[in-house]
Amino acid sequence: MSCQSNSEQQQEEAAKPITGNYQSVNKDGTIKHHSYYLSLSEDSTAQLITDTQNFKPEIQERGTWKTTGSNITLDLRGIGQKSERIITLEKVQDHLVIKNIDKNDTTVVTLKKTDQLPPSEKELIMWIHPEKKDCVGVGPMKCIQVQYGMEEPVEGEWLLFYSAIEGFDITEGKIAQLKVKRVTRENVPQDASKYQYTLMEKIQEQDLKD
């Protein structure tokens, strides 16, 4: 039985393909509460999903990746955003390490290769405005206005929501706070929502202020 030296093991790790899916982990190998999912494809495209576990939708960024020595550079843009950001990763054995995940956060994020996909179910806290707005999906339609998270809604920051929430009906003149289960749908037509939303709990209603 032959024993490999540390340098031989490091060479083997370095030779392994970088492409694949990665998930953030703690130092002991357990999954972080604040989760990152990174996908590096063979065509040099990249996707980073950040789940802050605060009952809000994940932040999804897409772009490209390239290697420079032992480092990997991500050039990402958030979905629906114009600004880009550059993230540098270092390959350390079978892990990727990010030291500049956010300009306001100095936390070092360790990513480990995984066969698992991001969870297909997620609980959201949604605030629903009682007045729908004109919008355009497949065609002209009326959209719900929403905000996410535990904080009280802020006037002027309502977002158009193109899907329906099963089990929920708007009460005229009332802003509703809901707990909603979001499930990723499979084999979705191109012009349909990739998610299904179902009411879990109506937390409260409050009068719409003039």
Helices and strands as residue ranges (DSSP letters): H 6-15, E 20-25, E 35-40, E 45-51, E 59-68, E 71-78, E 84-92, E 95-98, E 109-113, E 121-128, E 133-136, E 140-148, E 159-161, E 165-166, E 174-184, E 195-207
